[in-house]
Protein backbone atom coordinates (compact mmCIF):
# COMPACT_ATOMS: atom_id res chain seq x y z
CA UNK A 1 0.00 0.00 0.00
CA UNK A 2 2.79 2.38 0.83
CA UNK A 3 4.59 1.68 -2.43
CA UNK A 4 1.36 2.16 -4.41
CA UNK A 5 0.63 5.51 -2.72
CA UNK A 6 4.13 6.69 -3.47
CA UNK A 7 3.74 5.67 -7.07
CA UNK A 8 0.57 7.75 -7.59
CA UNK A 9 1.77 10.76 -5.56
CA UNK A 10 3.21 13.89 -7.18
CA UNK A 11 6.89 13.39 -7.96
CA UNK A 12 8.51 16.80 -7.49
CA UNK A 13 11.84 15.51 -8.76
CA UNK A 14 10.38 15.07 -12.25
CA UNK A 15 9.56 18.81 -12.41
CA UNK A 16 12.36 20.33 -14.47
CA UNK A 17 13.57 23.87 -13.79
CA UNK A 18 12.10 25.04 -17.13
CA UNK A 19 8.68 23.60 -16.31
CA UNK A 20 8.74 25.25 -12.89
CA UNK A 21 9.66 28.56 -14.51
CA UNK A 22 6.75 28.25 -16.97
CA UNK A 23 4.36 27.58 -14.08
CA UNK A 24 5.55 30.76 -12.34
CA UNK A 25 5.15 32.75 -15.56
CA UNK A 26 1.65 31.44 -16.27
CA UNK A 27 -0.31 33.99 -14.13
CA UNK A 28 1.60 36.91 -15.65
CA UNK A 29 1.09 35.46 -19.15
CA UNK A 30 -2.66 35.18 -18.56
CA UNK A 31 -2.86 38.79 -17.37
CA UNK A 32 -0.73 39.99 -20.32
CA UNK A 33 -2.99 38.15 -22.75
CA UNK A 34 -6.09 39.65 -21.17
CA UNK A 35 -4.96 43.28 -20.98
CA UNK A 36 -2.48 43.56 -23.90
CA UNK A 37 -2.57 40.81 -26.50
CA UNK A 38 -6.33 40.25 -26.76
CA UNK A 39 -7.21 43.99 -26.93
CA UNK A 40 -4.49 44.47 -29.56
CA UNK A 41 -5.79 41.60 -31.72
CA UNK A 42 -9.37 42.84 -31.27
CA UNK A 43 -8.26 46.31 -32.36
CA UNK A 44 -6.67 44.81 -35.49
CA UNK A 45 -9.97 43.12 -36.33
CA UNK A 46 -11.92 46.34 -35.72
CA UNK A 47 -9.60 48.25 -38.06
CA UNK A 48 -10.90 46.09 -40.93
CA UNK A 49 -14.55 46.53 -39.94
CA UNK A 50 -17.31 49.11 -40.30
CA UNK A 51 -18.02 49.26 -36.58
CA UNK A 52 -19.54 52.56 -35.50
CA UNK A 53 -22.50 53.80 -33.48
CA UNK A 54 -24.82 52.84 -36.36
CA UNK A 55 -23.26 49.39 -36.74
CA UNK A 56 -22.50 48.64 -33.12
CA UNK A 57 -24.14 45.20 -33.07
CA UNK A 58 -24.23 44.27 -36.76
CA UNK A 59 -20.70 45.26 -37.79
CA UNK A 60 -18.78 43.18 -40.32
CA UNK A 61 -15.41 43.07 -42.06
CA UNK A 62 -15.03 45.52 -44.96
CA UNK A 63 -11.35 45.06 -45.78
CA UNK A 64 -8.95 48.01 -46.09
CA UNK A 65 -11.68 50.62 -46.52
CA UNK A 66 -10.95 52.28 -43.15
CA UNK A 67 -7.23 52.48 -43.94
CA UNK A 68 -8.03 54.01 -47.32
CA UNK A 69 -10.20 56.61 -45.60
CA UNK A 70 -7.38 57.40 -43.16
CA UNK A 71 -4.83 58.06 -45.92
CA UNK A 72 -7.22 59.76 -48.33
CA UNK A 73 -8.32 62.41 -45.85
CA UNK A 74 -6.52 65.72 -45.47
CA UNK A 75 -6.99 65.63 -41.70
CA UNK A 76 -4.51 62.79 -41.25
CA UNK A 77 -1.61 64.63 -42.89
CA UNK A 78 -2.35 67.90 -41.08
CA UNK A 79 -2.55 66.21 -37.69
CA UNK A 80 0.47 64.03 -38.43
CA UNK A 81 2.56 67.13 -39.23
CA UNK A 82 1.47 68.72 -35.94
CA UNK A 83 2.36 65.50 -34.13
CA UNK A 84 5.89 65.58 -35.59
CA UNK A 85 6.33 69.20 -34.46
CA UNK A 86 4.87 68.38 -31.03
CA UNK A 87 7.23 65.43 -30.54
CA UNK A 88 10.37 67.08 -31.93
CA UNK A 89 10.02 70.28 -29.88
CA UNK A 90 9.19 68.45 -26.67
CA UNK A 91 12.00 65.90 -26.92
CA UNK A 92 14.54 68.58 -27.83
CA UNK A 93 13.72 70.56 -24.69
CA UNK A 94 13.37 67.44 -22.53
CA UNK A 95 16.85 66.22 -23.42
CA UNK A 96 18.52 69.64 -23.37
CA UNK A 97 17.06 70.73 -20.03
CA UNK A 98 17.41 67.25 -18.53
CA UNK A 99 21.09 66.83 -19.41
CA UNK A 100 21.90 70.41 -18.35
CA UNK A 101 20.28 69.93 -14.94
CA UNK A 102 21.95 66.53 -14.56
CA UNK A 103 25.36 68.12 -15.17
CA UNK A 104 24.58 70.71 -12.47
CA UNK A 105 23.36 68.10 -9.97
CA UNK A 106 26.39 65.92 -10.64
CA UNK A 107 28.59 68.61 -9.10
CA UNK A 108 29.05 69.38 -5.42
CA UNK A 109 26.49 72.11 -4.74
CA UNK A 110 24.69 73.24 -1.62
CA UNK A 111 21.28 71.66 -1.04
CA UNK A 112 21.64 69.15 -3.85
CA UNK A 113 19.27 66.62 -2.28
CA UNK A 114 16.49 69.18 -1.83
CA UNK A 115 17.02 70.61 -5.30
CA UNK A 116 16.91 67.14 -6.86
CA UNK A 117 13.63 66.41 -5.06
CA UNK A 118 12.07 69.66 -6.29
CA UNK A 119 13.14 68.99 -9.87
CA UNK A 120 11.62 65.49 -9.84
CA UNK A 121 8.24 66.76 -8.59
CA UNK A 122 6.80 67.48 -12.09
CA UNK A 123 7.39 63.84 -12.98
CA UNK A 124 5.87 62.57 -9.73
CA UNK A 125 2.63 64.58 -9.90
CA UNK A 126 -0.19 62.86 -11.86
CA UNK A 127 -0.58 64.21 -15.39
CA UNK A 128 -4.25 65.05 -14.91
CA UNK A 129 -3.44 67.40 -12.02
CA UNK A 130 -0.56 68.94 -13.98
CA UNK A 131 -2.70 69.52 -17.09
CA UNK A 132 -5.62 71.08 -15.22
CA UNK A 133 -3.29 73.26 -13.15
CA UNK A 134 -1.49 74.58 -16.22
CA UNK A 135 -4.83 75.13 -17.97
CA UNK A 136 -5.90 77.42 -15.16
CA UNK A 137 -2.50 79.16 -15.26
CA UNK A 138 -3.04 79.92 -18.98
CA UNK A 139 -6.40 81.58 -18.32
CA UNK A 140 -6.69 84.89 -20.17
CA UNK A 141 -8.04 86.99 -17.30
CA UNK A 142 -6.60 85.62 -14.06
CA UNK A 143 -3.99 83.04 -15.15
CA UNK A 144 -0.56 83.15 -13.52
CA UNK A 145 1.24 83.13 -16.89
CA UNK A 146 -0.41 86.33 -18.12
CA UNK A 147 0.06 87.97 -14.73
CA UNK A 148 3.76 87.06 -14.82
CA UNK A 149 4.47 88.33 -18.34
CA UNK A 150 2.42 91.46 -17.66
CA UNK A 151 4.22 92.31 -14.42
CA UNK A 152 7.80 91.47 -15.39
CA UNK A 153 7.82 91.93 -19.19
CA UNK A 154 5.04 94.55 -19.50
CA UNK A 155 3.33 92.54 -22.24
CA UNK A 156 -0.35 92.46 -23.09
CA UNK A 157 -2.26 89.36 -21.98
CA UNK A 158 -2.03 86.47 -24.41
CA UNK A 159 -5.16 84.53 -25.34
CA UNK A 160 -3.43 81.21 -24.74
CA UNK A 161 -6.46 78.92 -25.00
CA UNK A 162 -8.49 80.87 -27.57
CA UNK A 163 -6.21 80.75 -30.63
CA UNK A 164 -4.74 77.64 -32.35
CA UNK A 165 -1.04 78.56 -32.26
CA UNK A 166 -1.16 79.86 -28.71
CA UNK A 167 -3.15 76.86 -27.48
CA UNK A 168 -0.73 74.44 -29.13
CA UNK A 169 2.19 76.35 -27.59
CA UNK A 170 0.52 76.15 -24.17
CA UNK A 171 0.30 72.36 -24.52
CA UNK A 172 3.98 72.18 -25.49
CA UNK A 173 5.06 74.34 -22.53
CA UNK A 174 3.06 72.14 -20.16
CA UNK A 175 4.54 68.94 -21.54
CA UNK A 176 8.09 70.32 -21.43
CA UNK A 177 7.66 71.06 -17.73
CA UNK A 178 6.24 67.60 -17.24
CA UNK A 179 8.84 65.62 -19.18
CA UNK A 180 12.32 66.99 -18.43
CA UNK A 181 12.67 65.25 -14.98
CA UNK A 182 12.69 61.81 -16.63
CA UNK A 183 15.61 62.74 -18.89
CA UNK A 184 17.34 64.44 -15.97
CA UNK A 185 17.09 61.30 -13.85
CA UNK A 186 18.39 59.03 -16.61
CA UNK A 187 21.23 61.41 -17.47
CA UNK A 188 22.21 61.81 -13.82
CA UNK A 189 22.44 58.05 -13.39
CA UNK A 190 24.61 57.83 -16.50
CA UNK A 191 26.89 60.63 -15.33
CA UNK A 192 27.44 58.98 -11.95
CA UNK A 193 28.58 55.78 -13.68
CA UNK A 194 31.36 57.52 -15.66
CA UNK A 195 34.79 56.92 -14.06
CA UNK A 196 36.35 60.10 -12.70
CA UNK A 197 39.75 58.94 -13.98
CA UNK A 198 38.69 59.68 -17.56
CA UNK A 199 38.11 63.35 -16.71
CA UNK A 200 41.45 63.51 -14.92
CA UNK A 201 43.19 62.07 -17.97
CA UNK A 202 41.44 64.61 -20.21
CA UNK A 203 42.59 67.45 -17.93
CA UNK A 204 46.16 66.20 -18.14
CA UNK A 205 45.86 66.34 -21.94
CA UNK A 206 44.74 69.97 -21.62
CA UNK A 207 41.10 69.47 -22.61
CA UNK A 208 38.66 72.28 -21.87
CA UNK A 209 35.29 71.75 -20.19
CA UNK A 210 33.57 71.72 -23.58
CA UNK A 211 36.08 69.21 -24.98
CA UNK A 212 35.63 66.95 -21.95
CA UNK A 213 31.90 66.98 -22.51
CA UNK A 214 32.13 65.97 -26.17
CA UNK A 215 34.99 63.48 -25.83
CA UNK A 216 34.14 61.88 -22.48
CA UNK A 217 30.63 62.68 -21.27
CA UNK A 218 28.63 62.55 -24.50
CA UNK A 219 29.99 59.22 -25.83
CA UNK A 220 29.50 57.49 -22.47
CA UNK A 221 26.01 58.93 -22.01
CA UNK A 222 24.90 57.78 -25.45
CA UNK A 223 24.11 54.12 -24.52
CA UNK A 224 22.03 55.42 -21.61
CA UNK A 225 20.27 58.30 -23.33
CA UNK A 226 19.36 56.70 -26.67
CA UNK A 227 16.89 54.17 -25.17
CA UNK A 228 15.53 56.93 -22.90
CA UNK A 229 15.05 59.24 -25.90
CA UNK A 230 13.32 56.42 -27.77
CA UNK A 231 10.92 55.90 -24.87
CA UNK A 232 10.43 59.65 -24.56
CA UNK A 233 9.52 59.95 -28.24
CA UNK A 234 6.98 57.13 -27.96
CA UNK A 235 5.46 58.57 -24.76
CA UNK A 236 5.29 62.09 -26.19
CA UNK A 237 3.87 60.89 -29.50
CA UNK A 238 1.12 59.07 -27.58
CA UNK A 239 0.50 61.66 -24.86
CA UNK A 240 -3.22 62.32 -25.07
CA UNK A 241 -3.64 63.71 -21.54
CA UNK A 242 -1.92 67.06 -22.02
CA UNK A 243 -3.45 67.87 -25.39
CA UNK A 244 -6.94 66.82 -24.35
CA UNK A 245 -7.02 68.49 -20.94
CA UNK A 246 -5.03 71.68 -21.56
CA UNK A 247 -6.69 72.51 -24.90
CA UNK A 248 -10.09 71.12 -23.80
CA UNK A 249 -10.32 68.36 -26.40
CA UNK A 250 -8.36 69.94 -29.26
CA UNK A 251 -9.94 73.39 -29.06
CA UNK A 252 -10.17 75.85 -30.61
CA UNK A 253 -11.98 74.24 -33.57
CA UNK A 254 -9.99 70.98 -33.37
CA UNK A 255 -6.80 72.85 -34.33
CA UNK A 256 -4.55 71.49 -31.55
CA UNK A 257 -5.00 67.76 -32.09
CA UNK A 258 -2.16 65.30 -32.41
CA UNK A 259 -2.76 61.83 -33.83
CA UNK A 260 -3.54 60.08 -30.55
CA UNK A 261 -5.98 62.77 -29.38
CA UNK A 262 -7.68 62.64 -32.77
CA UNK A 263 -8.04 58.87 -32.36
CA UNK A 264 -9.67 59.49 -28.98
CA UNK A 265 -12.06 62.01 -30.52
CA UNK A 266 -12.92 59.69 -33.42
CA UNK A 267 -13.67 56.80 -31.06
CA UNK A 268 -15.40 58.43 -28.09
CA UNK A 269 -16.85 61.65 -29.53
CA UNK A 270 -17.67 60.65 -33.11
CA UNK A 271 -18.14 56.92 -32.35
CA UNK A 272 -16.24 55.87 -35.50
CA UNK A 273 -14.69 52.80 -33.90
CA UNK A 274 -13.45 51.15 -37.09
CA UNK A 275 -11.82 54.36 -38.32
CA UNK A 276 -10.24 55.00 -34.92
CA UNK A 277 -8.90 51.43 -34.79
CA UNK A 278 -7.35 51.79 -38.25
CA UNK A 279 -5.76 55.13 -37.32
CA UNK A 280 -4.40 53.64 -34.09
CA UNK A 281 -2.81 50.80 -36.08
CA UNK A 282 -1.16 53.37 -38.35
CA UNK A 283 0.26 55.09 -35.27
CA UNK A 284 1.52 51.75 -33.97
CA UNK A 285 3.27 50.92 -37.25
CA UNK A 286 4.81 54.39 -37.47
CA UNK A 287 6.23 54.17 -33.94
CA UNK A 288 7.41 50.58 -34.41
CA UNK A 289 9.23 51.45 -37.64
CA UNK A 290 10.76 54.57 -36.14
CA UNK A 291 11.96 52.77 -32.99
CA UNK A 292 13.64 49.97 -34.93
CA UNK A 293 15.33 52.33 -37.39
CA UNK A 294 16.34 54.83 -34.70
CA UNK A 295 17.88 52.22 -32.43
CA UNK A 296 19.72 50.64 -35.38
CA UNK A 297 21.04 53.94 -36.73
CA UNK A 298 22.20 55.17 -33.34
CA UNK A 299 23.74 51.77 -32.48
CA UNK A 300 22.35 51.99 -28.97
CA UNK A 301 23.06 48.33 -28.26
CA UNK A 302 26.79 48.70 -28.80
CA UNK A 303 29.17 49.01 -25.85
CA UNK A 304 30.16 52.48 -24.78
CA UNK A 305 33.85 51.65 -24.67
C-alpha positions, 0 to 999 in steps of 0.5 A: 500500500505504501509503495502504491501511494508513493507511485501515484503521488506527485513526484517533485523531482520530475519537475524540471527547472524550465517547467517550474519557470513556466508555471511561475510565468503562467499567471503573468502570461494570462494577465498579459494576454487579457490586458495587452494581446487580446485587446491588440488583436481585437483592435486589429480586427476592428480596423478592418470593420465598419463598426460605429455607433450605427453598426454597433451590433451588426458590424462586419469586415469591410477590408482596407476601406478604413485604412483608405479613408485614413490616408485619403483624408486631409486631416490625417496629414495635417494632424500628423505634421502637428504631431511631428512638431509636437514630438520634436520640440518636446523631446529637444527641450526634454533632453537639453534641459534634462542633461543640463540639470543633470550636469549641475546636480552631478557637481558638489552644490549646496542643497543638492538633495532638496534641489533634486527632489524639487526637480523630480516633482513634475514627474511625480505629480499625476498628469491630470493634475498637472494639465488642469493646473497649467490650464488654469494658469493659462487663463486669459483673465486671471492666469498666472502666466499672463500675470507674470508676463504682464508684471515682469515683461510689461506685455499684453495678456495672451489669449493662450487657449483661444487661438490655435497657435497659442493653445498648441504652444501652451500644450507644449510648454506644459509637456516640457515642464512635465517631461524633463525630470525623466531625462534628468534622472536618466542622465544623472544616473549615467553621469554617476557611472562615468569613471572620474579617472577619464576626466582627470586624464582629459585634464592632463591632456589639456582638454577644456570643459567643452572638450571633456563633454564631447569626448568623455561625457557625450559618448559614455552617455549615449548608450544610456540616453538613446533608449531613454530618448526612444521611450520619450519619443513614444510617450510624447507621440502618444501623450493624449492627456496634455493635449486633451485636458489643456486645450479642452479636447483639441480646441479651438476648432480641433486645431490642436489635435495630435494623432492620438488625441484625434483617435480618442475624438474619433472613437469616443466623440464621433463613435467611429470605432473602425476608423479610430482602430485603423488610425491607431494601427497606423500610429503603432506601425509608425512608432514601431518602424521609427523605434527599430530604425532609430535604435539601429542607426544610433547603435544603442546596443553597442558598448560604450567603450 
